[in-house]
């Protein structure tokens, strides 16, 4: 039987999510790099006055990289909880989840070039 809606439980779910984000940034070097990149993208977007359509692409790119990094970290922690001994299946799972972060990051960089490239060229030719 499902429980009734409870505002306290919903607020706690946000608190837990923020704790997870705090852990992610505190424990993962790459997450700190993603945070710096996120801040840089937002700053450049504000500086260049990107359009709403461009913001949509930038926000989607940022979200996909953060999602991939969060899932990668979660899978790594679960794999380590199962066994700290070398297990080729756990190792492959970790490698594949790291590949997801790489793919998302490359796609985000490409989108960043497509969005900011024309703005940067326009700024240089003023």
N, C-alpha and C positions, 0 to 999 in steps of 0.2 A: 504494500500500500504506500503510495507516495505521500510525502508530507505536504502540508499546506504552505503557501508562500509565507516567508518570514523575512522581514526587512533586515533584521540583524544578521541572519545567515547570508543574505545577499551582500551586505556590507563586508562581512568577514571574507567572502570569496574575493572581493576586490583587494582586501588587505593581504590575503595569501598571494594573490597575483603580484602585487607590488613587492612583497617579500621575495618572490621568485625572481623578479626583475633585478632587485637589489643583489641577490645572490649571484645571478648571472653576470652582472657587471663587475662585482667584487671578485669573482673567482675565475673568470675567463678573460685572458688577455685579448683575444679576438673580439669579445663583446665590448671591451673598452675602445678598441679601434673602430668598431661599428658605431659606438656612441659619438666619437669624434667626427666620423664621416657624416652621421646624422646631423650633428650641429653645423658642420660645414655646409651641407646641402641646404639646410633651412636658412642659414645666413646668406648663401649665394642666391637662393630663391627670393629672399626679401630684397637683397641688394639689386638684383636684376629686374625685380618686379615681374616674375614669371606669371603667365596666364593661369586661369583656373584649370584648363586642360593640362597644362604642364605640371601643375601641383598634383593633379590626380596621378600622373605617371610617377612623379617623385615619391609621393606618399605610398603608392603601391610598392615601389622598389624598396623603400626603407622597411616597410612592413614585411615583405618577403624575406629580406636578409635577416631581420630580427627573428622571424618565425623559424627559419632554417637553423639559426644559431641556437635558439632555445630548444628546439627538438634535438639537435645534435648534442647539446649538453645533457639533456634529460636521458637520451639513449646511452651516452657515455657513463653517466652515474648509475643507471640501471645495470649496465654491463659489469661495472665494477662491483656492484652489490651482489651480483650473481657469482662472480669469481674474479679474484685478483690474479689467479694463475693464467698463463697464456692459453687462450681458447681461440682457435682459428675462426670459429663462427662469430664469436663476439668481436674479434678483431675486424672481420669483414664488415659486420654491421656498423661498427664505428667508422670504418673507412668510407662506406657508402653514405652515412649521414654527414660526414665531413665533405664529401663530394657535393651534397645538396647545398651546403653553405657556399662552396666555391661557385657552383652554377648560379645561385641567386646573386652572389656578389659580382660575378662577371656581367650578368644581365643588368644589374643595377648600375654598374659602371658604364655600360653601353647606353642605357637610358639617360644617365647623367650627361654623357657626351652629346647625345642627340638634343637634349633640352638646353644645356648650357653652352654648347658650341656656338650656335648662332648669336646668343647674347654676348659671349666673350668676343667673337669676331666683330660684332657691332660696337662694342666698347673700345676695342683696339683701333678701329677705323674712324673714331670720332675726331 
